[in-house]
Amino acid sequence: MDDQTELEIQENKKPGAKQISLAAQIVSCVWIAGNTVLKGLGISKLEMTDIIYSGIAIAAIFTPVYFSIFLDKIKDIRLGGK
């Protein structure tokens, strides 16, 4: 019975900030790589700077999450962690 409730808890658990940020980083990489390939094949009419800047924008939206984690680590080191 306990195993079933633990399984239900895991199914209902929402993804955390780290998982969402990682997904955004992956989407950004795929966006840049995919559009670069399409540009090389002549299918995409986007400029390379537009492709790169839009990929950076996708990644930058989720950068504060990583920056916050980094600052928490520094705070733990300076003030003593849990």
PyMOL commands that place a pseudoatom at each C-alpha (Angstrom):
pseudoatom trace, name=CA, resn=MET, resi=1, chain=A, elem=C, hetatm=0, pos=[0.000, 0.000, 0.000]
pseudoatom trace, name=CA, resn=ASP, resi=2, chain=A, elem=C, hetatm=0, pos=[2.846, 2.405, 0.817]
pseudoatom trace, name=CA, resn=ASP, resi=3, chain=A, elem=C, hetatm=0, pos=[4.489, 1.695, -2.547]
pseudoatom trace, name=CA, resn=GLN, resi=4, chain=A, elem=C, hetatm=0, pos=[1.322, 2.652, -4.364]
pseudoatom trace, name=CA, resn=THR, resi=5, chain=A, elem=C, hetatm=0, pos=[1.020, 5.967, -2.515]
pseudoatom trace, name=CA, resn=GLU, resi=6, chain=A, elem=C, hetatm=0, pos=[4.670, 6.784, -3.222]
pseudoatom trace, name=CA, resn=LEU, resi=7, chain=A, elem=C, hetatm=0, pos=[4.081, 6.043, -6.891]
pseudoatom trace, name=CA, resn=GLU, resi=8, chain=A, elem=C, hetatm=0, pos=[1.044, 8.303, -6.921]
pseudoatom trace, name=CA, resn=ILE, resi=9, chain=A, elem=C, hetatm=0, pos=[3.075, 11.077, -5.286]
pseudoatom trace, name=CA, resn=GLN, resi=10, chain=A, elem=C, hetatm=0, pos=[5.785, 10.766, -7.952]
pseudoatom trace, name=CA, resn=GLU, resi=11, chain=A, elem=C, hetatm=0, pos=[3.194, 10.925, -10.734]
pseudoatom trace, name=CA, resn=ASN, resi=12, chain=A, elem=C, hetatm=0, pos=[1.614, 14.071, -9.276]
pseudoatom trace, name=CA, resn=LYS, resi=13, chain=A, elem=C, hetatm=0, pos=[4.962, 15.807, -8.734]
pseudoatom trace, name=CA, resn=LYS, resi=14, chain=A, elem=C, hetatm=0, pos=[5.482, 18.820, -11.001]
pseudoatom trace, name=CA, resn=PRO, resi=15, chain=A, elem=C, hetatm=0, pos=[8.843, 19.464, -12.670]
pseudoatom trace, name=CA, resn=GLY, resi=16, chain=A, elem=C, hetatm=0, pos=[11.106, 21.816, -10.747]
pseudoatom trace, name=CA, resn=ALA, resi=17, chain=A, elem=C, hetatm=0, pos=[12.888, 24.932, -11.888]
pseudoatom trace, name=CA, resn=LYS, resi=18, chain=A, elem=C, hetatm=0, pos=[16.063, 23.028, -12.734]
pseudoatom trace, name=CA, resn=GLN, resi=19, chain=A, elem=C, hetatm=0, pos=[14.220, 20.652, -15.059]
pseudoatom trace, name=CA, resn=ILE, resi=20, chain=A, elem=C, hetatm=0, pos=[12.368, 23.487, -16.777]
pseudoatom trace, name=CA, resn=SER, resi=21, chain=A, elem=C, hetatm=0, pos=[15.589, 25.472, -17.182]
pseudoatom trace, name=CA, resn=LEU, resi=22, chain=A, elem=C, hetatm=0, pos=[17.379, 22.465, -18.597]
pseudoatom trace, name=CA, resn=ALA, resi=23, chain=A, elem=C, hetatm=0, pos=[14.550, 21.943, -21.064]
pseudoatom trace, name=CA, resn=ALA, resi=24, chain=A, elem=C, hetatm=0, pos=[14.816, 25.593, -22.151]
pseudoatom trace, name=CA, resn=GLN, resi=25, chain=A, elem=C, hetatm=0, pos=[18.567, 25.233, -22.674]
pseudoatom trace, name=CA, resn=ILE, resi=26, chain=A, elem=C, hetatm=0, pos=[17.987, 22.135, -24.805]
pseudoatom trace, name=CA, resn=VAL, resi=27, chain=A, elem=C, hetatm=0, pos=[15.254, 23.871, -26.820]
pseudoatom trace, name=CA, resn=SER, resi=28, chain=A, elem=C, hetatm=0, pos=[17.610, 26.791, -27.392]
pseudoatom trace, name=CA, resn=CYS, resi=29, chain=A, elem=C, hetatm=0, pos=[20.385, 24.507, -28.666]
pseudoatom trace, name=CA, resn=VAL, resi=30, chain=A, elem=C, hetatm=0, pos=[18.008, 22.614, -30.942]
pseudoatom trace, name=CA, resn=TRP, resi=31, chain=A, elem=C, hetatm=0, pos=[16.570, 25.931, -32.206]
pseudoatom trace, name=CA, resn=ILE, resi=32, chain=A, elem=C, hetatm=0, pos=[20.007, 27.263, -33.157]
pseudoatom trace, name=CA, resn=ALA, resi=33, chain=A, elem=C, hetatm=0, pos=[21.243, 23.978, -34.630]
pseudoatom trace, name=CA, resn=GLY, resi=34, chain=A, elem=C, hetatm=0, pos=[18.032, 23.265, -36.528]
pseudoatom trace, name=CA, resn=ASN, resi=35, chain=A, elem=C, hetatm=0, pos=[17.736, 26.727, -38.025]
pseudoatom trace, name=CA, resn=THR, resi=36, chain=A, elem=C, hetatm=0, pos=[21.419, 26.734, -38.931]
pseudoatom trace, name=CA, resn=VAL, resi=37, chain=A, elem=C, hetatm=0, pos=[20.980, 23.488, -40.848]
pseudoatom trace, name=CA, resn=LEU, resi=38, chain=A, elem=C, hetatm=0, pos=[17.853, 24.822, -42.558]
pseudoatom trace, name=CA, resn=LYS, resi=39, chain=A, elem=C, hetatm=0, pos=[19.737, 28.019, -43.448]
pseudoatom trace, name=CA, resn=GLY, resi=40, chain=A, elem=C, hetatm=0, pos=[22.577, 25.938, -44.900]
pseudoatom trace, name=CA, resn=LEU, resi=41, chain=A, elem=C, hetatm=0, pos=[20.124, 23.961, -47.018]
pseudoatom trace, name=CA, resn=GLY, resi=42, chain=A, elem=C, hetatm=0, pos=[18.547, 27.161, -48.270]
pseudoatom trace, name=CA, resn=ILE, resi=43, chain=A, elem=C, hetatm=0, pos=[15.154, 26.424, -46.713]
pseudoatom trace, name=CA, resn=SER, resi=44, chain=A, elem=C, hetatm=0, pos=[15.254, 29.120, -44.038]
pseudoatom trace, name=CA, resn=LYS, resi=45, chain=A, elem=C, hetatm=0, pos=[15.420, 32.791, -44.957]
pseudoatom trace, name=CA, resn=LEU, resi=46, chain=A, elem=C, hetatm=0, pos=[16.424, 33.935, -41.449]
pseudoatom trace, name=CA, resn=GLU, resi=47, chain=A, elem=C, hetatm=0, pos=[19.727, 35.724, -40.965]
pseudoatom trace, name=CA, resn=MET, resi=48, chain=A, elem=C, hetatm=0, pos=[22.335, 33.967, -38.820]
pseudoatom trace, name=CA, resn=THR, resi=49, chain=A, elem=C, hetatm=0, pos=[22.335, 36.830, -36.317]
pseudoatom trace, name=CA, resn=ASP, resi=50, chain=A, elem=C, hetatm=0, pos=[18.561, 36.471, -35.925]
pseudoatom trace, name=CA, resn=ILE, resi=51, chain=A, elem=C, hetatm=0, pos=[18.906, 32.736, -35.309]
pseudoatom trace, name=CA, resn=ILE, resi=52, chain=A, elem=C, hetatm=0, pos=[21.646, 33.171, -32.734]
pseudoatom trace, name=CA, resn=TYR, resi=53, chain=A, elem=C, hetatm=0, pos=[19.998, 36.109, -30.951]
pseudoatom trace, name=CA, resn=SER, resi=54, chain=A, elem=C, hetatm=0, pos=[16.662, 34.318, -30.720]
pseudoatom trace, name=CA, resn=GLY, resi=55, chain=A, elem=C, hetatm=0, pos=[18.398, 31.224, -29.303]
pseudoatom trace, name=CA, resn=ILE, resi=56, chain=A, elem=C, hetatm=0, pos=[20.234, 33.374, -26.774]
pseudoatom trace, name=CA, resn=ALA, resi=57, chain=A, elem=C, hetatm=0, pos=[16.933, 35.016, -25.824]
pseudoatom trace, name=CA, resn=ILE, resi=58, chain=A, elem=C, hetatm=0, pos=[15.334, 31.605, -25.203]
pseudoatom trace, name=CA, resn=ALA, resi=59, chain=A, elem=C, hetatm=0, pos=[18.239, 30.610, -22.968]
pseudoatom trace, name=CA, resn=ALA, resi=60, chain=A, elem=C, hetatm=0, pos=[18.449, 34.004, -21.231]
pseudoatom trace, name=CA, resn=ILE, resi=61, chain=A, elem=C, hetatm=0, pos=[14.847, 33.861, -20.083]
pseudoatom trace, name=CA, resn=PHE, resi=62, chain=A, elem=C, hetatm=0, pos=[15.748, 30.962, -17.796]
pseudoatom trace, name=CA, resn=THR, resi=63, chain=A, elem=C, hetatm=0, pos=[19.207, 32.196, -16.739]
pseudoatom trace, name=CA, resn=PRO, resi=64, chain=A, elem=C, hetatm=0, pos=[17.930, 33.841, -13.531]
pseudoatom trace, name=CA, resn=VAL, resi=65, chain=A, elem=C, hetatm=0, pos=[16.991, 30.388, -12.253]
pseudoatom trace, name=CA, resn=TYR, resi=66, chain=A, elem=C, hetatm=0, pos=[20.586, 29.210, -12.568]
pseudoatom trace, name=CA, resn=PHE, resi=67, chain=A, elem=C, hetatm=0, pos=[21.884, 32.514, -11.189]
pseudoatom trace, name=CA, resn=SER, resi=68, chain=A, elem=C, hetatm=0, pos=[19.604, 32.148, -8.163]
pseudoatom trace, name=CA, resn=ILE, resi=69, chain=A, elem=C, hetatm=0, pos=[20.871, 28.614, -7.555]
pseudoatom trace, name=CA, resn=PHE, resi=70, chain=A, elem=C, hetatm=0, pos=[24.458, 29.876, -7.845]
pseudoatom trace, name=CA, resn=LEU, resi=71, chain=A, elem=C, hetatm=0, pos=[23.806, 32.660, -5.320]
pseudoatom trace, name=CA, resn=ASP, resi=72, chain=A, elem=C, hetatm=0, pos=[22.193, 30.185, -2.915]
pseudoatom trace, name=CA, resn=LYS, resi=73, chain=A, elem=C, hetatm=0, pos=[25.337, 28.036, -3.076]
pseudoatom trace, name=CA, resn=ILE, resi=74, chain=A, elem=C, hetatm=0, pos=[27.523, 31.065, -2.295]
pseudoatom trace, name=CA, resn=LYS, resi=75, chain=A, elem=C, hetatm=0, pos=[25.256, 32.026, 0.598]
pseudoatom trace, name=CA, resn=ASP, resi=76, chain=A, elem=C, hetatm=0, pos=[25.488, 28.506, 1.994]
pseudoatom trace, name=CA, resn=ILE, resi=77, chain=A, elem=C, hetatm=0, pos=[29.280, 28.549, 1.765]
pseudoatom trace, name=CA, resn=ARG, resi=78, chain=A, elem=C, hetatm=0, pos=[29.642, 31.964, 3.426]
pseudoatom trace, name=CA, resn=LEU, resi=79, chain=A, elem=C, hetatm=0, pos=[26.980, 31.538, 6.121]
pseudoatom trace, name=CA, resn=GLY, resi=80, chain=A, elem=C, hetatm=0, pos=[27.221, 27.806, 6.649]
pseudoatom trace, name=CA, resn=GLY, resi=81, chain=A, elem=C, hetatm=0, pos=[25.001, 25.338, 4.909]
pseudoatom trace, name=CA, resn=LYS, resi=82, chain=A, elem=C, hetatm=0, pos=[22.348, 23.060, 6.282]
for i in range(1, 82): cmd.bond("trace and resi %d" % i, "trace and resi %d" % (i + 1))
show_as sticks, trace
zoom trace
